[in-house]
Amino acid sequence: MKTGPFLTAGALAVFALVFPARAADPAPRARPEEAGMSSERLALIGITVNAEIARDQLPGGVLAIVRRGKLVYFEAFGYRDKAAGAAMTTDAIFNIASMTKPNTAVAGLQLLEQGKLLMDEPLSRYFPKFAKMQVAVMDAKRETIVDKVPANRQITIQDLYRHTSGMIYGGRGATAVHKLYAEGSSPASLAMTGPEFLDRLAETPLLWQPGSTWDYGFGLDVLGLAVEQVSGKKLPAYLQESVWKPLGMDDTHFVVPAEKTGRYAKALPVDPSTGQPQSMRPLTEPGKFDCGGGCMASTASDYMRFALMLLNKGTYGGQRILGRKTVEFMTANQLDPGVKSLMANGDPTRVDYGFGLGVAVRTTRGVARLLGSVGDYSWPGASGTNWWVDPREELAVVWMAHSPGPIRWKYRQMINALVYQAITD
């Protein structure tokens, strides 16, 4: 088959049969060669991923690649439910965990564009109980809190977006302070109502002085509750009206409807890295509050729409979700040179990245563990899901898989390399 503009009518007909357009497609389909990618080299993805599935390292997954506005790859691998023998499908629904955070960030930025939730505002303007936060002082082994000192400044709205609030995830460390916090967003949402969650945070000492340290935590969950207070709507309702519906994200939910639960993908029952039992929260029942840091479910197609909106500087399908300058601000590094970065507490594959508003941002061509370009941005999910946008390459990628153990870091690097090696021009 010839490539580029020399495709014959017969060749186009064959391509349409092999890669037919579907209503759920997030972008027009095209041969990879029409978007500067190699079909032959993209075929390595299926060979590699299927080999991992055959070795019981991965249950299955879905990968979508858009380059230069064209959907050049959209494939499902392995099993949606291996125990039941159910094959993976491209419309499978996944617990996207912290891929929720960029959605919450967009909600907050929409309010910023309305003159609300301004970056430098103190969190206490919306929740007064955070006005006089204290920071823990620990012994040399960090096993005991020996004192508390007043925060040097108040937590700001910007701190919530960029993980510099000092309110950390309890499951990302072993200090005396970590033991006072809930493990993560989803466990917190199951254990506490929104007001109870805020009360718990406000009475718990911070691990770091606000603004001093990037350390993974509850900032986007608190931002989601601030969005609710300012908008007067629950976070799912706000996102449905202002983000998901305009983008056509019909399968994105905080609670998966009963009629869609058959499409929910399952993890392997045993973690292939540790040999320990594992499972994913099915998101079929609501938590006590809708956590903006990690409680959403979605599909590869839906999340690609979200990614393309950001790649297109705030628009998708004729709908403007954010202003161009707002997207540029969101995806720019927000960490001052003096901010200590503990990015390994969030994701070891993003170590040596900067951080914007809800997304990690590459600031150098080398050093980082992933291929890409200066300015690419992303944030993955602990469930095993991942996505990224590379504006310089006009590239958006979404990888959906339930591989929640340490092995997820391997697949982030593997999929990243397999995508970039297929770029030809």
Secondary structure, DSSP 8 states (H G I E B T S, - for coil): ---GGG--HHHHHHHHHHS---TT-SS-B--GGGGTB-HHHHHHHHHHHHHHHHTTS--EEEEEEEETTEEEEEEEEEEEETTTTEE--TT-BEEEETTHHHHHHHHHHHHHTTT-S-TTSBGGGT-GGGTT-EEEEE-TTS-SEEEEEE-SS--BHHHHHHT-SS-B-GGG--STTGGGS-SSHHHHHHH--HHHHHHHHHHS-BSS-TTTEE--BSHHHHHHHHHHHHHSS-HHHHHIIIIIHHHT-TT-BSS--GGGGGGB----SB-TTT--B-------S--SS--TTT-EEE-HHHHHHHHHHHHTTSEETTEE-S-HHHHHHHTS----TTSEE-GGGT-GGGTT-EE-SSSEE--SSSSSSS---TT-EE---TTS-EEEEEGGGTEEEEEE----STHHHHHHHHHHHHHHTTB--
